Every structure is written in structure tokens, then in C-alpha cells.
Amino acid sequence: MGVHPRRQLPLPGQESVWDYPRPPAVVPDGRSIEVTHGERLIARSTTSVRVLETSHPPAFYVPPDAVVPGRLVLTNGSSHCEWKGAAEYLAVEGTVEPVAWRYPTPYPEFSDHAGWVSFYPGRVDCTVNDEPVRPQAEAFTAAGSPMMWSARSRASQAPRAGKHFYRRNATATHTKDHI
């Protein structure tokens, strides 16, 4: 048997991933997001959404036009999310290691965010309002869940506000571990 994470009480100004809803919520976020690889800008936006799902760190997604044209290319791998649909993976041009993922043709509940991109902090440098994003420990990905953005959240950003998904299939899981 594996180790199961346990809820910890959040400190003032923090959120607990155990308080996030199931199905997940999609919450607009206007903070400045920047993603770089070495010295090269990959993406920049002040328009993003956070996907908040029970027991998962929030995942920030930026719109496709936030990504510098030609900086990301499709790479190997695919997975399936019971809430969003089939994901595809992206690498920095000239490499093959996935640094991001997106849902090109998601289920209707996520269709407003088709093609929006989320990144693996630690494989690229990510900031939220100029604050570096800390990657989650690899152990978190052991069950196949993608590593998600972990940025300090402000209490004023209510996790339950926003659009919620409807459960598609109770047996749907990721078809492949992420990296």
C-alpha cells in the first residue's frame, strides 16, 4: 500500500487542496504569469484560470495566445482526465521532454479553455506575480496525476467560485503516468 496524503490545516492566507471541490472548479485569475526556459520567454499572460480539484495543487492554464509562437512543439505522451478529456504534451522546441500539457478538444464543460496550456514547474521556470513557483515533489505524480503549479494563494481568491465540471466516468483514469 502507498502513502496517502492527509489534510493539513492551512495557515492564514493559504488554501487547502482538501477544501477544493469535486468535480473541480475553474476560477479566473488575473495575476501575471510568466514561463521561461533558460533565458527564453515561453509564455506570458495576465489572463489565466486555476483548476481546483480535491487533493490536487491548483493548476494554472494560460490561453494559447500567451505562448510565444514556435516555442512549444508536440511531444510523446497522452493521458485522459475524467473531467477535461484527452491531454497532449508539449516540449520546448528542439527538446522532447514534456514541459506542458493542454486539452485540444476537451469535454464541453472545459471547452471554453480548449488549447489552454499548463506547465510543469521545475522543467521550466514559472512565476506568478514575479514570485517563483515551487514544483510539487515527484512522489505526488506517482498515481499518474500531473505535477501542478504550486503558488502561494491569497485567501481572497475563493476556491469554490467559478465553473464546476460534471463527472464523466467513475472509472476513467490517466492512461499513462506523466513522466
C-alpha positions in Angstrom: 0.0 0.0 0.0 1.1 3.5 -0.8 1.3 6.5 1.4 -1.9 8.5 1.4 -1.7 12.3 1.8 -3.5 13.7 4.8 -5.2 17.1 5.2 -3.2 19.7 7.0 -4.9 22.8 8.4 -3.9 25.8 6.2 -2.3 28.8 7.7 -3.8 32.2 7.4 -3.8 33.3 3.7 -3.4 29.8 2.5 -5.8 27.3 0.9 -6.1 23.6 1.5 -6.3 21.3 -1.5 -8.7 19.1 0.5 -11.2 22.0 0.5 -11.2 22.2 -3.3 -14.4 20.8 -4.9 -15.0 17.6 -6.7 -15.8 17.9 -9.6 -13.1 20.7 -10.0 -13.8 24.4 -10.3 -12.3 26.6 -13.0 -11.6 30.0 -11.5 -10.4 33.1 -13.5 -7.1 34.5 -12.2 -5.7 37.9 -13.3 -2.3 37.6 -11.8 0.8 37.9 -14.0 2.1 34.5 -15.2 5.5 34.1 -16.8 7.2 31.0 -18.0 10.8 30.8 -19.2 13.2 28.2 -20.3 16.8 29.4 -19.7 16.8 32.9 -21.0 13.9 32.4 -23.4 10.4 33.5 -22.8 7.9 30.7 -23.3 4.6 32.3 -22.2 3.4 35.5 -20.5 -0.2 36.4 -19.5 -2.4 38.3 -17.2 -5.3 36.1 -18.2 -5.3 32.6 -16.7 -7.6 30.2 -14.9 -6.8 27.9 -12.0 -8.3 24.5 -12.0 -9.0 23.5 -8.4 -9.6 19.8 -7.7 -9.8 18.0 -4.4 -6.4 16.8 -3.2 -4.6 18.3 -6.2 -2.5 21.5 -6.2 -4.1 24.3 -8.3 -3.2 24.1 -12.0 -2.8 27.4 -13.8 -3.8 27.4 -17.5 -2.9 30.2 -19.9 -4.6 30.9 -23.2 -2.9 29.7 -26.4 -2.0 33.3 -27.5 0.1 33.7 -24.3 2.6 31.2 -25.7 5.4 32.6 -27.9 4.8 31.2 -31.4 7.1 28.3 -32.2 8.5 27.9 -28.6 6.5 24.7 -27.9 6.1 21.6 -30.0 4.0 18.4 -29.6 5.9 15.5 -27.9 5.2 11.9 -26.9 2.7 11.0 -24.3 -1.0 11.3 -23.8 -3.4 10.9 -20.9 -7.1 11.2 -20.1 -8.8 13.3 -17.4 -12.2 12.2 -16.4 -13.2 15.9 -16.1 -11.4 17.5 -19.1 -10.8 14.7 -21.6 -7.7 13.7 -23.6 -4.5 15.7 -23.0 -1.5 16.1 -25.2 2.0 17.1 -24.2 4.3 19.9 -25.3 8.1 20.3 -25.2 10.4 23.3 -25.7 11.3 23.4 -29.4 14.4 21.3 -30.0 13.8 19.0 -27.0 11.5 16.1 -26.3 10.9 16.3 -22.5 7.3 17.4 -21.8 7.2 20.8 -20.1 3.5 21.5 -20.6 0.1 19.9 -21.4 -3.2 21.0 -22.9 -6.6 19.7 -23.9 -7.1 20.4 -27.6 -10.7 19.0 -27.8 -11.9 18.8 -24.2 -15.3 17.8 -22.9 -18.0 20.5 -23.2 -17.5 21.6 -19.5 -13.9 22.7 -20.3 -14.5 23.7 -23.9 -14.0 27.5 -23.1 -10.4 26.5 -22.3 -9.6 24.3 -25.3 -5.9 24.6 -26.1 -5.1 26.5 -22.9 -1.7 25.4 -21.6 -0.4 24.4 -18.2 3.2 23.9 -17.3 5.4 21.6 -15.1 7.3 23.9 -12.8 10.8 22.6 -12.3 11.1 21.8 -16.0 10.6 25.4 -16.9 10.8 28.5 -14.7 7.4 29.8 -13.7 6.4 32.9 -11.8 3.0 34.2 -10.5 3.2 38.0 -9.9 7.0 37.7 -10.1 7.0 35.1 -7.3 8.8 31.8 -8.3 6.5 28.8 -8.4 7.7 25.7 -6.4 7.3 22.4 -8.1 5.5 19.6 -6.3 7.6 16.6 -5.2 7.8 13.8 -7.8 6.1 11.5 -5.3 2.9 13.4 -5.9 2.9 12.2 -9.5 3.2 8.5 -8.7 -0.5 7.9 -9.2 -0.3 9.5 -12.7 -1.5 13.0 -11.7 0.4 15.7 -13.5 2.6 17.9 -11.4 0.7 21.2 -11.0 1.6 24.7 -10.2 2.0 25.4 -6.5 2.0 29.2 -5.9 1.0 30.8 -2.7 -2.7 31.6 -2.9 -4.4 34.5 -1.3 -7.4 34.0 0.9 -9.4 36.5 -1.2 -9.4 34.1 -4.1 -12.3 31.8 -3.1 -11.6 28.3 -4.4 -15.3 27.4 -4.8 -16.1 30.4 -7.1 -16.1 29.5 -10.8 -17.3 26.9 -13.2 -17.6 23.3 -12.0 -17.2 20.1 -14.1 -19.6 17.2 -14.1 -18.2 13.7 -13.6 -17.9 11.8 -16.9 -16.9 8.3 -15.9 -16.1 7.0 -12.5 -13.6 4.5 -13.9 -11.7 6.9 -16.2 -8.1 7.3 -15.2 -4.9 8.6 -16.7 -3.8 6.1 -19.4 -0.1 6.8 -18.7 2.0 8.1 -15.8 3.2 11.6 -16.5 6.9 11.3 -16.9 
